[in-house]
Structure formats: structure tokens, C-alpha cells
Amino acid sequence: MSTSKVESYTSARIIDLSNNAHIARILEILVERNKQTTVKPCQVNDIVTDLTRELKNKIENFELKLFGSSASGLAIKSSDIDLCLVQALKNSQLLQTYGLIDERVISLCILVKLLSKYHHLCDSSKQSLSSYSYVLMIIHFLQRITLPILPYLQEIGKGDKKYEISWNNETYNVYFYDDLSNLVS
């Protein structure tokens, strides 16, 4: 099927549900068109480096990191560049690791983010769920279906391993298994 035919299907909202190849191609085009591509990762890293350099001169022990959908690969065109202090970084690394395990995770998360934004279901300022909440539910589902697609990275090889961070006088263990070369499919 040519791209122009797929585009005419999506613009006319006519989808042949009997052909999974058509649906897969339409979803693929939708995800590709809406992925964040205007700012390349190297440009984002340059922005973070420049900001960190400027703020380190003014704030002692300051460190700024990229996090959220910008760091995990789940950004869509309307996403901001998310910056934080180091504590929030482990969440983004965890999501990115799940995306590296199976690239369909990224496509599914982007698709759900687009649908939830389109239907105004993704605005935490209006007491609805954030896109991060939807991503966590997707990962939870993919870990718990009959034939799981994703492993429980927080449990693999855990034992006594810890990666602790402190926040507001509390200490949290944010360990997760990230040695993908040793994961068994």
C-alpha cells in the first residue's frame, strides 16, 4: 500500500479493519508524524550543558539533567524539554530502558499520549492524569498480560542492590536492572 493511499485513509477516517497491515501502517505513520523531531538529542544536550554551566556559577553543587519524555524517547511534537535536578532522572532512565527492550513500547506510549491529548484526558493541571501516568499504566499492563512483553526491571537481580536518592529528608531506593545484554528474551 502506498503512503498516499494510507494518508487518504487517515484523512478520510476510513480504515479497513479487516486488514491488520493497513492498521499497522496507519499507526506507524501517526507515530512517526508526531514524534518529537524538531530538536535533535545533541541540540537538547547542548542546551542542558549551557544551562548547567550558567547556573553552576550561581548555585553551589548544582546539576541539571534532562528527564521525562525528552530523555526517555517518548516525546511528541507538543512536548516540552523537561529539565530537573538529578533525583527525577532515574524514572526517565527506567522508561527509556523499557523502550530499548521492545521498540513497540515507545510507539504504543506515543499513540496513547496522542489519543489522550486529543480527547483532553491528559492535563494534570485540570485534575486528569498526566502522560507519565498513562505510560506507567501501559508498562504495568505489558508486564502482567498472559504472555508478558516486558519484565519487572525493579525485581531482576535486586537482592541487596540499591541506588538510593534523598528527597525532602526521605531516602528512596530507585534501583532497576539495566544490563540489557544479559536479559533473556
Backbone bond lengths (Angstrom), bond angles and torsions (degrees), N, CA, C in turn:
res aa  C-N    CA-C-N  psi(-1)  N-CA   C-N-CA  omega(-1)  CA-C   N-CA-C  phi
1 M - - - 1.443 - - 1.523 108.31 -
2 S 1.276 118.05 131.39 1.461 120.89 -178.00 1.520 110.18 -78.49
3 T 1.342 114.82 157.80 1.462 120.45 -179.73 1.512 111.33 -60.84
4 S 1.337 117.29 -37.65 1.471 119.37 -178.92 1.525 111.24 -64.12
5 K 1.343 117.86 -36.24 1.463 119.95 176.96 1.522 110.50 -66.34
6 V 1.347 116.59 -41.16 1.462 120.03 178.99 1.515 109.48 -63.34
7 E 1.336 117.13 -43.34 1.458 120.82 179.37 1.531 110.71 -61.30
8 S 1.340 116.74 -39.13 1.463 118.01 179.27 1.523 110.47 -68.68
9 Y 1.342 117.02 -34.69 1.462 119.74 175.82 1.524 110.02 -61.95
10 T 1.344 116.90 -48.36 1.464 119.42 -175.84 1.512 111.14 -69.00
11 S 1.324 118.10 -36.97 1.460 118.58 -178.92 1.529 110.91 -72.37
12 A 1.304 117.56 -31.78 1.458 121.03 179.06 1.534 111.35 -88.28
13 R 1.358 115.99 -6.81 1.460 122.50 -178.30 1.523 111.99 59.34
14 I 1.321 116.25 33.76 1.460 121.74 175.91 1.525 106.66 -108.08
15 I 1.315 116.12 115.29 1.454 120.29 -178.18 1.520 108.58 -125.57
16 D 1.321 115.60 126.82 1.452 121.10 177.55 1.527 107.94 -81.20
17 L 1.332 117.07 98.48 1.455 121.62 -175.74 1.518 113.33 -71.70
18 S 1.307 117.79 -10.72 1.462 119.87 179.95 1.521 111.59 -81.30
19 N 1.319 117.67 -10.89 1.456 120.36 -178.60 1.524 109.68 -117.72
20 N 1.347 116.26 103.87 1.462 121.11 -178.73 1.517 112.68 -61.83
21 A 1.321 117.96 -28.53 1.466 120.37 179.06 1.522 110.50 -64.38
22 H 1.338 117.18 -38.22 1.465 120.59 177.66 1.523 110.69 -63.92
23 I 1.319 116.67 -45.83 1.461 121.13 -179.40 1.528 109.90 -62.77
24 A 1.317 116.70 -45.82 1.463 120.44 -179.64 1.523 110.90 -60.17
25 R 1.309 117.10 -42.25 1.474 120.43 -179.26 1.533 111.13 -67.72
26 I 1.309 116.95 -40.93 1.463 120.77 178.49 1.530 110.19 -62.72
27 L 1.332 117.00 -44.95 1.456 120.48 178.66 1.530 110.87 -64.43
28 E 1.312 116.71 -39.48 1.466 121.19 178.19 1.534 110.85 -60.45
29 I 1.324 116.44 -44.85 1.471 120.94 178.88 1.527 110.04 -65.03
30 L 1.323 117.33 -42.17 1.459 121.34 179.82 1.526 110.87 -60.17
31 V 1.317 117.05 -46.64 1.466 121.02 179.61 1.527 110.52 -64.52
32 E 1.323 117.64 -46.93 1.464 120.68 -178.88 1.520 112.22 -62.08
33 R 1.303 117.76 -38.13 1.468 120.98 -179.70 1.518 112.64 -70.71
34 N 1.317 116.83 -22.90 1.462 119.69 -174.46 1.518 114.73 -109.61
35 K 1.328 117.80 -2.50 1.456 120.08 175.07 1.512 108.72 -66.07
36 Q 1.318 115.51 149.29 1.460 119.30 178.19 1.529 108.59 -73.33
37 T 1.335 116.38 113.53 1.461 120.08 -178.16 1.519 112.72 -128.26
38 T 1.314 117.35 -8.86 1.457 119.39 -176.05 1.525 112.37 -71.37
39 V 1.324 116.66 -29.66 1.455 120.71 177.35 1.519 107.30 -112.52
40 K 1.311 116.33 116.40 1.460 121.22 -179.13 1.528 110.00 -76.71
41 P 1.351 117.01 150.37 1.469 119.73 -178.76 1.534 113.43 -52.99
42 C 1.330 117.95 -37.95 1.470 119.46 -179.62 1.530 110.44 -66.21
43 Q 1.336 118.06 -34.74 1.464 121.00 177.21 1.521 110.61 -67.86
44 V 1.317 116.91 -41.00 1.459 121.04 178.71 1.523 109.64 -63.00
45 N 1.332 116.92 -43.82 1.466 120.57 178.97 1.524 111.14 -62.27
46 D 1.321 117.25 -37.07 1.466 120.67 176.59 1.527 110.96 -63.84
47 I 1.332 116.51 -40.53 1.466 120.70 178.15 1.530 109.85 -62.12
48 V 1.321 116.71 -46.54 1.468 121.35 -180.00 1.529 110.33 -61.64
49 T 1.324 117.10 -44.97 1.462 121.38 179.81 1.524 111.26 -60.97
50 D 1.325 116.97 -45.88 1.470 120.91 -179.99 1.533 111.56 -63.76
51 L 1.317 117.06 -45.31 1.471 120.37 179.04 1.525 111.21 -62.67
52 T 1.330 116.48 -43.79 1.458 120.78 179.61 1.519 110.62 -60.65
53 R 1.313 117.03 -45.55 1.461 121.75 179.95 1.532 110.64 -58.89
54 E 1.322 116.31 -44.68 1.468 120.48 -179.38 1.526 111.78 -65.76
55 L 1.325 116.59 -44.61 1.462 120.28 -175.27 1.524 113.06 -78.12
56 K 1.339 117.37 -26.33 1.460 120.56 177.09 1.520 111.00 -63.13
57 N 1.325 116.67 -30.64 1.465 120.66 177.94 1.522 111.13 -68.43
58 K 1.306 117.70 -22.24 1.463 121.84 -175.32 1.528 113.38 -106.44
59 I 1.357 117.52 -26.26 1.463 121.55 -175.92 1.529 108.96 -125.51
60 E 1.316 115.79 123.74 1.461 121.01 -178.18 1.531 110.60 -67.27
61 N 1.332 117.11 140.72 1.468 124.62 178.85 1.524 113.07 55.75
62 F 1.305 116.67 33.59 1.466 121.35 -178.05 1.519 110.01 -84.19
63 E 1.328 116.11 134.68 1.462 120.91 174.20 1.519 108.16 -143.43
64 L 1.298 115.94 128.10 1.457 122.85 -177.54 1.520 108.47 -114.66
65 K 1.317 116.80 136.98 1.460 121.40 -179.23 1.522 110.16 -133.08
66 L 1.321 114.85 152.62 1.454 122.46 173.45 1.529 107.49 -77.72
67 F 1.323 117.90 136.64 1.462 120.34 177.18 1.518 109.35 -147.24
68 G 1.318 115.53 -173.66 1.460 120.64 177.83 1.517 111.68 71.13
69 S 1.315 115.25 -155.12 1.467 119.96 -174.96 1.523 111.94 -64.23
70 S 1.308 118.27 -26.99 1.468 120.76 177.77 1.523 111.20 -65.52
71 A 1.326 117.09 -37.37 1.460 121.02 -178.85 1.524 112.65 -85.34
72 S 1.323 117.49 -30.23 1.468 120.20 -174.17 1.527 113.58 -88.45
73 G 1.325 117.67 -9.49 1.458 120.67 -178.45 1.520 113.40 88.42
74 L 1.328 117.41 9.64 1.461 121.63 -177.60 1.524 112.74 -101.74
75 A 1.316 117.34 14.84 1.465 120.59 -177.27 1.526 110.90 -74.48
76 I 1.328 114.54 142.45 1.459 120.67 171.93 1.524 107.35 -111.12
77 K 1.327 116.87 173.52 1.462 120.21 -174.25 1.519 113.98 -55.58
78 S 1.319 117.97 -32.15 1.463 119.89 -177.94 1.530 112.74 -89.12
79 S 1.333 117.85 4.36 1.460 120.60 -178.85 1.524 111.28 -74.04
80 D 1.323 114.07 147.40 1.454 120.77 173.22 1.520 108.71 -82.05
81 I 1.324 115.62 169.04 1.455 120.60 168.26 1.521 105.05 -89.49
82 D 1.324 116.39 116.54 1.453 121.42 -175.36 1.523 110.03 -92.51
83 L 1.324 115.80 125.37 1.451 121.73 177.64 1.515 108.74 -122.25
84 C 1.339 116.00 147.02 1.452 118.95 -179.00 1.517 110.08 -153.36
85 L 1.306 113.99 173.16 1.452 118.78 166.88 1.514 106.26 -77.16
86 V 1.305 118.03 168.31 1.464 123.47 -167.62 1.522 114.58 -57.92
87 Q 1.329 119.98 -28.76 1.458 122.42 -173.38 1.526 114.32 -56.40
88 A 1.309 119.20 -38.60 1.472 121.57 -175.59 1.526 112.42 -80.31
89 L 1.293 117.18 -6.89 1.456 121.52 -174.52 1.527 113.55 -64.22
90 K 1.324 118.14 -37.04 1.465 120.67 -176.18 1.531 111.82 -62.63
91 N 1.314 118.78 -34.89 1.472 120.87 176.94 1.515 110.59 -61.16
92 S 1.329 117.07 -44.85 1.466 121.04 179.89 1.519 111.19 -65.75
93 Q 1.333 116.73 -38.98 1.464 120.26 178.24 1.522 111.03 -64.48
94 L 1.323 116.50 -38.23 1.465 120.86 177.95 1.524 110.57 -62.67
95 L 1.336 117.16 -47.80 1.467 120.58 179.26 1.522 111.14 -62.98
96 Q 1.316 116.92 -40.62 1.460 120.75 178.40 1.535 110.38 -62.43
97 T 1.323 117.17 -40.00 1.466 121.16 179.59 1.527 110.72 -63.42
98 Y 1.331 117.73 -41.77 1.466 119.88 176.15 1.527 110.51 -61.35
99 G 1.316 117.67 -38.32 1.460 121.23 177.45 1.523 112.39 -66.02
100 L 1.323 117.10 -32.14 1.467 121.15 177.66 1.525 111.64 -73.66
101 I 1.320 116.89 -28.66 1.467 120.78 178.89 1.524 110.17 -67.57
102 D 1.321 116.62 -43.17 1.467 120.80 -179.67 1.528 108.02 -147.71
103 E 1.323 116.16 114.55 1.476 120.50 -175.47 1.530 112.80 -63.64
104 R 1.329 117.37 -18.88 1.466 119.95 177.39 1.522 111.33 -64.93
105 V 1.329 116.98 -24.61 1.462 120.67 179.05 1.528 109.51 -61.35
106 I 1.324 116.87 -44.91 1.464 120.88 179.98 1.516 110.41 -62.56
107 S 1.320 116.99 -46.44 1.468 120.07 179.94 1.520 111.39 -61.67
108 L 1.322 116.93 -44.50 1.466 120.39 179.87 1.526 111.10 -63.73
109 C 1.317 116.77 -43.07 1.476 120.06 -179.95 1.525 111.08 -64.58
110 I 1.313 117.36 -42.86 1.465 120.33 178.71 1.527 110.04 -63.45
111 L 1.329 116.97 -42.38 1.461 120.69 179.04 1.534 111.45 -61.41
112 V 1.325 117.14 -45.10 1.469 120.54 178.92 1.527 110.76 -65.81
113 K 1.332 117.21 -38.38 1.468 119.88 176.93 1.533 110.37 -61.45
114 L 1.325 116.64 -44.13 1.464 120.56 179.63 1.526 111.09 -62.74
115 L 1.327 116.63 -46.87 1.467 120.43 179.99 1.524 111.70 -63.14
116 S 1.320 116.62 -42.51 1.463 118.88 -178.69 1.526 111.48 -68.67
117 K 1.321 117.72 -36.06 1.470 119.79 175.72 1.530 110.61 -68.34
118 Y 1.324 116.69 -42.16 1.462 120.86 -179.60 1.533 111.39 -59.92
119 H 1.329 115.61 -38.76 1.470 120.61 -178.00 1.535 112.11 -94.42
120 H 1.326 116.90 13.71 1.466 123.27 177.10 1.532 112.55 56.94
121 L 1.329 115.85 39.39 1.462 121.54 179.67 1.522 111.78 -106.54
122 C 1.312 116.16 9.18 1.456 120.06 -171.54 1.528 110.04 -134.19
123 D 1.313 115.58 71.42 1.457 119.72 179.18 1.521 107.69 -151.20
124 S 1.318 115.33 92.43 1.461 118.98 -175.56 1.527 112.25 -63.08
125 S 1.334 117.89 -21.66 1.469 119.58 177.01 1.529 111.64 -69.13
126 K 1.337 116.50 -17.29 1.469 121.12 177.99 1.528 110.71 -109.63
127 Q 1.320 115.48 27.65 1.452 124.26 176.75 1.527 113.79 61.67
128 S 1.310 116.93 29.48 1.461 120.02 170.11 1.528 107.11 -108.35
129 L 1.301 116.80 177.33 1.457 120.51 -177.27 1.522 111.55 -71.44
130 S 1.314 115.87 151.36 1.460 120.97 174.33 1.528 108.59 -84.67
131 S 1.317 116.94 163.95 1.465 120.04 177.66 1.531 110.30 -62.96
132 Y 1.323 117.58 -31.44 1.465 122.07 176.76 1.532 110.16 -61.09
133 S 1.317 117.23 -39.44 1.471 121.05 178.23 1.526 111.19 -63.17
134 Y 1.324 116.17 -42.07 1.469 119.72 177.68 1.529 110.88 -63.55
135 V 1.317 117.00 -41.06 1.467 120.99 179.20 1.530 110.11 -62.28
136 L 1.330 117.30 -42.65 1.470 120.07 178.22 1.525 111.44 -62.84
137 M 1.325 116.96 -38.77 1.473 119.55 178.11 1.527 111.28 -66.14
138 I 1.323 117.30 -37.36 1.474 120.95 177.83 1.521 109.42 -63.49
139 I 1.322 117.19 -47.14 1.464 121.03 -179.94 1.531 109.79 -62.11
140 H 1.309 116.87 -44.86 1.466 121.56 177.75 1.532 110.29 -56.16
141 F 1.308 116.57 -47.92 1.472 121.20 179.25 1.532 111.00 -61.17
142 L 1.335 117.84 -46.02 1.466 121.44 -177.51 1.528 112.85 -68.32
143 Q 1.318 117.40 -17.91 1.464 121.51 175.40 1.526 111.83 -85.98
144 R 1.309 117.82 -22.50 1.456 120.72 -169.56 1.530 115.74 -113.82
145 I 1.319 117.75 0.08 1.464 118.62 176.57 1.526 109.31 -68.87
146 T 1.320 116.94 166.49 1.460 122.10 -175.07 1.527 112.12 -52.64
147 L 1.312 117.92 -47.32 1.465 122.02 174.20 1.534 106.92 -110.56
148 P 1.337 117.17 89.51 1.466 120.56 -173.26 1.527 113.14 -56.53
149 I 1.312 115.08 140.26 1.461 121.99 177.04 1.524 110.16 -93.18
150 L 1.332 116.28 -32.32 1.464 121.12 -178.35 1.529 110.67 -118.86
151 P 1.341 116.23 143.56 1.469 120.09 175.13 1.527 110.85 -83.37
152 Y 1.323 116.17 172.37 1.469 122.49 174.47 1.530 107.21 -91.53
153 L 1.300 117.79 90.38 1.465 121.39 -174.85 1.525 113.08 -64.05
154 Q 1.320 117.43 -25.11 1.458 119.65 -179.75 1.525 112.07 -75.02
155 E 1.336 117.66 -15.33 1.459 121.46 -177.53 1.523 113.22 -104.18
156 I 1.330 118.46 -25.80 1.465 121.58 -176.31 1.524 109.66 -66.11
157 G 1.325 116.23 127.27 1.454 121.30 175.87 1.510 114.74 60.97
158 K 1.316 116.54 21.01 1.465 120.04 -172.78 1.523 111.58 -64.39
159 G 1.323 117.02 -62.46 1.463 119.62 -177.70 1.512 110.94 47.24
160 D 1.306 116.20 -123.68 1.463 121.33 179.73 1.522 112.16 -100.09
161 K 1.331 117.10 9.77 1.468 119.78 -177.27 1.518 109.93 -69.08
162 K 1.315 113.65 138.24 1.460 118.83 178.97 1.521 109.12 -141.36
163 Y 1.289 113.95 148.54 1.456 121.10 166.36 1.515 103.59 -134.28
164 E 1.311 114.67 100.66 1.455 119.28 -172.54 1.519 112.08 -99.13
165 I 1.316 114.15 142.40 1.455 120.88 172.40 1.526 107.42 -128.19
166 S 1.288 115.32 155.11 1.462 120.40 177.82 1.512 108.60 -114.84
167 W 1.312 114.41 141.36 1.461 120.34 179.81 1.518 107.90 -153.08
168 N 1.303 117.57 125.95 1.469 122.90 179.99 1.533 112.35 49.77
169 N 1.319 115.59 48.56 1.472 123.28 178.39 1.526 113.79 63.99
170 E 1.326 118.27 18.64 1.465 123.07 175.17 1.525 108.10 -118.28
171 T 1.332 117.07 149.08 1.464 121.73 177.48 1.518 108.65 -113.47
172 Y 1.335 116.02 133.91 1.466 121.97 -177.59 1.518 109.88 -125.84
173 N 1.343 115.71 138.66 1.456 120.41 173.39 1.526 107.45 -91.44
174 V 1.322 117.64 112.86 1.462 121.93 -177.75 1.534 111.10 -110.47
175 Y 1.353 115.62 28.56 1.461 120.81 179.62 1.527 111.67 -62.51
176 F 1.325 116.08 141.70 1.456 122.07 165.00 1.523 107.98 -151.93
177 Y 1.325 115.86 151.94 1.458 122.25 -179.10 1.510 109.19 -73.75
178 D 1.338 117.34 123.83 1.448 119.50 -177.13 1.531 113.70 -127.52
179 D 1.349 117.07 13.97 1.460 120.35 177.32 1.528 108.61 -88.76
180 L 1.329 115.95 82.36 1.456 120.98 -173.77 1.527 113.19 -65.11
181 S 1.318 117.62 -24.75 1.466 119.85 -179.72 1.528 111.64 -66.78
182 N 1.319 118.45 -20.29 1.472 121.84 -179.93 1.519 113.84 -103.63
183 L 1.336 117.29 3.80 1.456 119.52 176.90 1.518 110.15 -76.60
184 V 1.316 117.44 135.07 1.459 122.22 177.06 1.507 107.82 -91.29
185 S 1.347 117.11 130.81 1.473 120.70 -179.18 1.506 111.66 -64.86
